[in-house]
Amino acid sequence: MLAVVHCLRAWRQYLLGSSFVVKTDNSATCHFFTQPKLTSKQARWQEFLVEFNFEFEHKKGSSNQAADALSRKQEHAAISLLAHLRGSEIGGSVRDTLREFLQKDHVAHNVMNLVKAGKIRQFWVEEDLLVTKGNRLYVPRAGDLRKKLLYECHDTLWAGHPGWQRTYALLKKGYFWPNMRDDVMQYTKTCLIYQQDKVEKVKVAGLLDPLPVPTRPWESFSMDFITHLPKHVVKLWGVPTSIVSDRDGRFIGSFWTELFSFLGTSLNISSSYHPQTDGQTERFNCMLEEYLRHFVNARQKNWVELLDVAQFYFNAQTSSSTGRSPFEIVSGRQPVLPHLVDHPFAGKNPQALNFTKEWK
């Protein structure tokens, strides 16, 4: 019934005043106007539908195969992902493309001439490429390479449709152009998927009583259930000094409390009806669910497959509070990210290349 209402709203200007037939294989829909009891939503639908002159006609499911095939299509067109940027577009050819566009961009060409003359120190030339502080390559306005880089650092699976700050942090690690920050802000504002799925954040009134700041990684961590917790933490990072959690029955049970009492771990349980105590975990759960909404298919069956990529995405993102990513805090360095790989390997095994493209 919802599909019928949606279609009539979309085509209202063409259907008003006309007589037509709605064919459906749902027999219950055919008796919608004769139902003795209606919910408030159904009553509003009925009030809307009486504007039109139409009749329901039942069609057997066996003879309605074309509509069934469309309704059961796994990747619905309305939420299907944009085509992923292939490695050949942003990877192996990026330097050659930059050299070509640098010659076409008169501003970049003039800067290169000034650099060669020794009049500018902010840039230098390496292999006919314009390089600035941090070994970042200058991307000229000519061509569409700027747009492709914005797509790579925002729309792809490994990027995860982040906000403009994190998109900008990813992009500036390897590239530079004037007003790049403004371009990133404008790009994220016009990203339909990000604007639809992002969660509104409202500041909490009142003073905060912060938890103690840990002195080393994994000294303290917070936890909360969505489905299951990781199987291995202690064997990788040692016994924590403290654990922050909500008042879930598994966290306040006698076994859990006595276990960590023996291990010397302090359990910091949140107040009743005050999830802000464990706000870091609650916020991360919200961000994870938002990430999955970006890329999950119409049947919502592939979210488990996306968790590993999501973990990589969050660990590679720069935190606004620390100025570093989780990778950098724990291991001391940032991993090589897909958009910084200049010459992707193209070997004899096509399956390996296809697996790499799925990540991009």
KADABEL-V882651 format. One line per field, one symbol per residue. ss: DSSP state (2 for helix, 1 for strand, 0 for the rest). phi: phi as a letter, one per 30 degrees, with the letter a starting at -180 (. if undefined). Layout:
# KADABEL-V882651
ss = ???
phi = ???
This chain:
# KADABEL-V882651
ss = 022222222202222000111111002222022200000222222222200011111100222022222220000022200000002222000222222222220222222222220000001111001111000111000000222222220000000000022222222000110002222222222002222220000000000000000000000111100000000002222000011110002222022222222220011110000022222222222222222222200000000000222222222201000000122222200000022200000000022222222220
phi = .dddddddddcedccdiccbbccbccddddcddcddbbdddddddddddddccbbdbdbdddccdddddddcddcdddbdddddddeddbcdcdddddddddddcddddddddddddicbcdbbcbhiccbbeihcddcdddicddddddddcbcdeddihddddddddddddbbaadhddddddddddcddddddcdcdccdddjdccddeddcadidbbcbaccbbdedbbddcbidddbbcadcdedccddddddeddddicdcccdddhbddecddddddedddddedddcddddhccddddddddddeddcdddddcibdeedddciacddcedcddbddccdcddddddddddd
